[in-house]
Amino acid sequence: MKHAIITACDKKYGNFLINHWYKSLKDNVNLFNIDIIILDYGLSKIQIKKLLKKNIILIKCKKNGHITSIRFRDIAKIIENKEYDQIMSIDCADIIFQTDLDELFSKNNKSLRCVIEDHNHSWASTIVDCYTNSIFFKKIDAKKIKKSLKKKNSINAGMIVGPKNKFYKLCVDCYSLLKIKSSYGPDQVAITYLLYRDGFTILDKKFNYVILSNKKKEFYIKEGRFYFNNGELISIVHNAGSKAITRTIKKFGYGKKRNILKKITYNVLKSSKTIVNSISKK
């Protein structure tokens, strides 16, 4: 059976999707037997025209909330009656592909798989507290989430892969769990809670390398490509950050003249996490 790679986008990130996300995927990943599905939450006419010329499935979706939350509703609708084996949900605005992904789809394919962020539990707890002490979840759910995720590392929701039936349930449960669906961030907490609750397999960080979440700098950039210090090419690079100022790579994208580490931003953000961890331990 086929697999599906699904992402969601609007016109703000549509050009990056076309010129970097899709191009890096097409150049580096064997897409035989894989459907590429793009959820359209307001792409421009020009972006749509360009995408329709490519080998993708473009689906118009209603944007009545934040994309990071409502995408789970629409992914569930799309895959419910489709005969897919594995489903991958992946961000599009801050991700590039650098190697083939056959191992990602074939290994441990009976379970949901994802990458755990490599930072101290205290930082993860700070994020959980931020969202469970607000309006994003029902009080009874917030209490369960907070208790469940105590001393657990965050799961990055920017790339999750798994068998269709389990992925469908994850999407339905996540959308149902979120009380407020109009803000950035609570989906990460919801996904982390649900995966710890129902079970998952931890992936090698190379399949969703979140630059800022690792405890130490263990990569280098050469001719626009990201490598681990041992010379291994990183499969999926994730320049995560809620705003441009918090993203640690300048000119992030796919190409030899792209990707410059913003050393000051990187070191400041690293230091801030260290401070939070130190305070939390006291």
LONU-705701 format. One record per residue (C-alpha): residue number from 1; x, z, y. Coordinates in Angstrom, 1 decimal, always signed. Layout:
# LONU-705701
{NUM; {X; Z; Y}}
...
//
This chain:
# LONU-705701
{1; {+0.0; +0.0; +0.0}}
{2; {+1.0; -0.4; +3.6}}
{3; {+2.3; +2.2; +6.0}}
{4; {+1.3; +2.6; +9.6}}
{5; {+3.4; +3.5; +12.7}}
{6; {+1.0; +4.6; +15.4}}
{7; {+1.8; +5.4; +19.1}}
{8; {-0.3; +5.8; +22.2}}
{9; {+0.4; +4.5; +25.7}}
{10; {-1.0; +3.7; +29.2}}
{11; {+0.4; +1.5; +32.0}}
{12; {+2.8; +4.1; +33.2}}
{13; {+5.0; +3.8; +30.1}}
{14; {+3.8; +0.3; +29.0}}
{15; {+7.0; -1.5; +30.1}}
{16; {+9.2; +1.0; +28.3}}
{17; {+7.0; +0.6; +25.2}}
{18; {+7.5; -3.2; +25.3}}
{19; {+11.2; -3.4; +26.4}}
{20; {+12.7; -0.5; +24.6}}
{21; {+10.4; +1.3; +22.1}}
{22; {+9.1; -1.9; +20.4}}
{23; {+12.3; -3.9; +20.8}}
{24; {+14.4; -1.2; +19.2}}
{25; {+11.8; -0.8; +16.4}}
{26; {+11.7; -4.5; +15.7}}
{27; {+15.5; -4.9; +15.8}}
{28; {+16.4; -1.9; +13.6}}
{29; {+13.5; -1.2; +11.2}}
{30; {+12.4; -3.3; +8.2}}
{31; {+8.7; -3.7; +9.2}}
{32; {+7.6; -5.5; +6.0}}
{33; {+4.5; -3.7; +4.7}}
{34; {+4.2; -1.7; +7.9}}
{35; {+1.4; -2.0; +10.5}}
{36; {+2.4; -1.2; +14.1}}
{37; {-0.7; +0.3; +15.9}}
{38; {-0.7; +0.9; +19.6}}
{39; {-3.6; +3.0; +21.1}}
{40; {-4.3; +1.6; +24.5}}
{41; {-5.3; +4.2; +27.1}}
{42; {-5.1; +2.0; +30.1}}
{43; {-2.3; -0.6; +29.7}}
{44; {-2.1; -3.2; +32.4}}
{45; {-3.4; -6.7; +31.8}}
{46; {+0.2; -8.1; +31.9}}
{47; {+1.3; -5.4; +29.4}}
{48; {-1.6; -6.2; +27.1}}
{49; {-0.9; -10.0; +27.3}}
{50; {+2.8; -9.4; +26.3}}
{51; {+1.8; -7.0; +23.4}}
{52; {-0.7; -9.4; +22.0}}
{53; {+2.1; -12.0; +21.5}}
{54; {+3.8; -9.5; +19.2}}
{55; {+3.1; -8.5; +15.6}}
{56; {+1.1; -5.4; +16.5}}
{57; {-2.4; -4.0; +16.3}}
{58; {-3.7; -3.0; +19.8}}
{59; {-6.7; -0.8; +19.9}}
{60; {-8.5; +0.1; +23.2}}
{61; {-9.3; +3.8; +23.4}}
{62; {-11.3; +6.0; +25.8}}
{63; {-9.0; +8.1; +28.0}}
{64; {-11.1; +11.2; +28.6}}
{65; {-8.3; +13.7; +28.3}}
{66; {-4.5; +13.9; +28.1}}
{67; {-3.1; +11.3; +25.7}}
{68; {-1.0; +13.9; +23.8}}
{69; {-4.3; +15.6; +22.7}}
{70; {-6.9; +12.9; +22.4}}
{71; {-4.6; +10.6; +20.4}}
{72; {-5.3; +12.8; +17.4}}
{73; {-9.0; +12.1; +17.7}}
{74; {-8.5; +8.4; +17.8}}
{75; {-5.8; +8.3; +15.0}}
{76; {-8.3; +10.1; +12.7}}
{77; {-11.0; +7.5; +13.5}}
{78; {-8.6; +4.6; +12.9}}
{79; {-7.1; +5.7; +9.6}}
{80; {-10.1; +7.3; +8.0}}
{81; {-11.3; +4.2; +6.1}}
{82; {-8.0; +2.4; +6.0}}
{83; {-5.9; +2.0; +2.8}}
{84; {-2.6; +3.2; +4.1}}
{85; {+0.0; +5.1; +2.1}}
{86; {+2.0; +6.8; +4.8}}
{87; {+1.1; +7.4; +8.5}}
{88; {+3.7; +8.0; +11.2}}
{89; {+2.5; +9.2; +14.6}}
{90; {+5.3; +8.9; +17.2}}
{91; {+5.7; +9.1; +21.0}}
{92; {+6.5; +5.9; +22.9}}
{93; {+7.6; +7.0; +26.4}}
{94; {+10.9; +8.6; +25.4}}
{95; {+11.9; +7.3; +22.0}}
{96; {+14.2; +4.6; +20.7}}
{97; {+14.9; +3.6; +17.1}}
{98; {+18.5; +2.9; +15.9}}
{99; {+18.3; +2.6; +12.1}}
{100; {+16.0; +1.6; +9.3}}
{101; {+13.4; +4.2; +8.2}}
{102; {+12.9; +3.4; +4.5}}
{103; {+14.1; +6.9; +3.6}}
{104; {+11.7; +8.5; +6.0}}
{105; {+8.7; +6.8; +4.3}}
{106; {+9.8; +7.1; +0.7}}
{107; {+11.3; +10.6; +0.4}}
{108; {+9.1; +13.7; -0.1}}
{109; {+6.1; +11.4; +0.6}}
{110; {+3.5; +13.7; -0.9}}
{111; {+3.8; +16.1; +2.0}}
{112; {+3.7; +16.1; +5.8}}
{113; {+7.2; +15.8; +7.2}}
{114; {+8.6; +16.7; +10.6}}
{115; {+11.6; +18.0; +12.5}}
{116; {+12.0; +21.6; +13.5}}
{117; {+13.5; +22.2; +17.0}}
{118; {+16.9; +23.8; +16.8}}
{119; {+16.5; +26.6; +19.3}}
{120; {+16.1; +30.3; +19.2}}
{121; {+12.8; +31.9; +18.1}}
{122; {+12.5; +33.6; +21.5}}
{123; {+12.3; +30.2; +23.3}}
{124; {+9.6; +29.1; +20.9}}
{125; {+7.7; +32.3; +21.4}}
{126; {+7.8; +31.8; +25.2}}
{127; {+6.1; +28.5; +24.8}}
{128; {+3.5; +29.9; +22.4}}
{129; {+2.7; +32.8; +24.8}}
{130; {+2.3; +30.4; +27.7}}
{131; {-0.5; +28.5; +25.9}}
{132; {-2.2; +31.2; +23.9}}
{133; {-2.5; +33.4; +27.0}}
{134; {-4.4; +30.7; +28.8}}
{135; {-7.5; +28.5; +28.4}}
{136; {-6.3; +26.1; +25.8}}
{137; {-7.6; +27.8; +22.7}}
{138; {-10.5; +30.0; +21.8}}
{139; {-9.6; +33.7; +21.9}}
{140; {-10.0; +34.1; +18.1}}
{141; {-7.8; +31.1; +17.5}}
{142; {-5.2; +32.1; +20.1}}
{143; {-4.8; +35.4; +18.3}}
{144; {-4.3; +33.7; +14.9}}
{145; {-1.8; +31.3; +16.4}}
{146; {+0.3; +33.9; +18.2}}
{147; {+0.5; +36.1; +15.1}}
{148; {+1.3; +33.1; +12.8}}
{149; {+4.1; +31.7; +14.9}}
{150; {+5.9; +34.9; +15.7}}
{151; {+9.6; +34.4; +15.0}}
{152; {+9.1; +30.8; +14.0}}
{153; {+10.8; +27.7; +15.4}}
{154; {+8.7; +25.0; +17.1}}
{155; {+7.9; +21.8; +15.4}}
{156; {+8.3; +18.7; +17.5}}
{157; {+5.0; +16.9; +17.6}}
{158; {+6.6; +13.7; +18.9}}
{159; {+7.2; +12.4; +15.4}}
{160; {+5.2; +13.3; +12.3}}
{161; {+4.9; +11.4; +9.1}}
{162; {+2.9; +12.0; +5.9}}
{163; {+0.4; +10.7; +3.4}}
{164; {-2.8; +9.4; +4.9}}
{165; {-5.3; +12.0; +3.6}}
{166; {-3.2; +14.9; +4.8}}
{167; {-2.4; +13.2; +8.1}}
{168; {-6.1; +12.6; +8.7}}
{169; {-6.9; +16.3; +8.1}}
{170; {-4.1; +17.3; +10.4}}
{171; {-5.5; +15.1; +13.2}}
{172; {-9.0; +16.4; +12.8}}
{173; {-7.9; +20.0; +12.7}}
{174; {-5.7; +19.6; +15.7}}
{175; {-8.3; +18.0; +17.9}}
{176; {-10.9; +20.6; +16.8}}
{177; {-8.5; +23.5; +17.5}}
{178; {-7.7; +22.4; +21.1}}
{179; {-10.3; +23.9; +23.4}}
{180; {-9.0; +22.1; +26.5}}
{181; {-7.8; +18.5; +25.9}}
{182; {-6.9; +17.5; +29.5}}
{183; {-3.4; +19.0; +29.8}}
{184; {+0.1; +18.3; +28.5}}
{185; {+1.6; +20.8; +26.0}}
{186; {-1.0; +22.6; +23.9}}
{187; {-0.9; +19.9; +21.2}}
{188; {+2.7; +21.0; +20.3}}
{189; {+1.5; +24.6; +19.7}}
{190; {-1.6; +23.4; +17.7}}
{191; {+0.5; +21.1; +15.5}}
{192; {+3.1; +23.8; +14.9}}
{193; {+0.5; +26.3; +13.9}}
{194; {-1.4; +23.9; +11.5}}
{195; {+1.8; +22.7; +9.8}}
{196; {+3.0; +26.2; +9.1}}
{197; {-0.4; +27.1; +7.9}}
{198; {-0.9; +24.2; +5.6}}
{199; {+2.7; +23.4; +4.6}}
{200; {+5.2; +20.7; +5.4}}
{201; {+8.7; +19.4; +4.5}}
{202; {+11.5; +19.8; +7.1}}
{203; {+13.2; +16.5; +8.0}}
{204; {+16.8; +15.9; +8.9}}
{205; {+17.0; +16.1; +12.7}}
{206; {+18.3; +12.5; +12.8}}
{207; {+14.7; +11.3; +12.3}}
{208; {+13.6; +12.9; +15.6}}
{209; {+16.7; +13.9; +17.5}}
{210; {+15.4; +15.9; +20.5}}
{211; {+18.5; +15.9; +22.7}}
{212; {+17.7; +19.2; +24.5}}
{213; {+16.4; +21.3; +21.7}}
{214; {+19.7; +21.6; +19.8}}
{215; {+21.8; +24.7; +20.2}}
{216; {+25.0; +22.7; +20.8}}
{217; {+26.0; +19.3; +21.9}}
{218; {+26.7; +17.4; +18.7}}
{219; {+26.3; +13.8; +19.8}}
{220; {+28.1; +11.2; +21.8}}
{221; {+27.0; +7.9; +23.4}}
{222; {+28.9; +4.7; +23.0}}
{223; {+27.7; +1.3; +24.4}}
{224; {+24.2; +2.7; +24.8}}
{225; {+23.9; +4.0; +21.2}}
{226; {+23.7; +7.7; +20.1}}
{227; {+25.9; +9.0; +17.4}}
{228; {+26.5; +12.4; +15.8}}
{229; {+30.0; +13.7; +16.3}}
{230; {+30.9; +12.6; +12.7}}
{231; {+30.2; +9.0; +13.7}}
{232; {+26.7; +8.7; +12.0}}
{233; {+24.2; +6.7; +14.0}}
{234; {+21.1; +8.7; +14.9}}
{235; {+18.0; +7.2; +13.5}}
{236; {+15.4; +8.2; +16.1}}
{237; {+16.5; +9.5; +19.6}}
{238; {+14.0; +11.5; +21.6}}
{239; {+14.7; +12.0; +25.3}}
{240; {+12.0; +14.7; +25.6}}
{241; {+10.8; +16.3; +28.8}}
{242; {+7.5; +16.9; +30.5}}
{243; {+8.8; +15.3; +33.7}}
{244; {+11.6; +12.8; +34.6}}
{245; {+13.7; +15.6; +36.1}}
{246; {+13.8; +17.5; +32.9}}
{247; {+14.9; +14.5; +30.8}}
{248; {+18.6; +14.7; +30.1}}
{249; {+19.5; +11.0; +29.8}}
{250; {+19.7; +8.7; +32.7}}
{251; {+18.6; +5.1; +32.2}}
{252; {+17.3; +6.0; +28.8}}
{253; {+16.4; +3.0; +26.7}}
{254; {+17.6; +0.3; +24.3}}
{255; {+20.7; -1.7; +25.3}}
{256; {+24.5; -1.5; +25.8}}
{257; {+24.2; -0.6; +29.5}}
{258; {+21.7; +2.2; +28.9}}
{259; {+21.9; +5.9; +28.3}}
{260; {+24.1; +8.2; +30.5}}
{261; {+24.1; +11.9; +29.9}}
{262; {+23.0; +13.9; +33.0}}
{263; {+25.5; +16.6; +32.5}}
{264; {+24.3; +18.9; +35.2}}
{265; {+20.7; +18.7; +34.1}}
{266; {+21.7; +19.1; +30.5}}
{267; {+23.8; +22.2; +31.2}}
{268; {+21.3; +23.8; +33.5}}
{269; {+18.4; +23.4; +31.0}}
{270; {+20.6; +24.6; +28.2}}
{271; {+21.6; +27.7; +30.2}}
{272; {+17.9; +28.4; +31.1}}
{273; {+17.0; +28.5; +27.4}}
{274; {+20.0; +30.8; +26.7}}
{275; {+18.8; +33.2; +29.5}}
{276; {+15.3; +33.3; +28.1}}
{277; {+16.6; +34.0; +24.6}}
{278; {+18.8; +36.8; +25.9}}
{279; {+16.0; +38.5; +27.9}}
{280; {+13.6; +38.3; +24.9}}
{281; {+16.1; +40.1; +22.7}}
{282; {+16.3; +43.1; +25.0}}
//
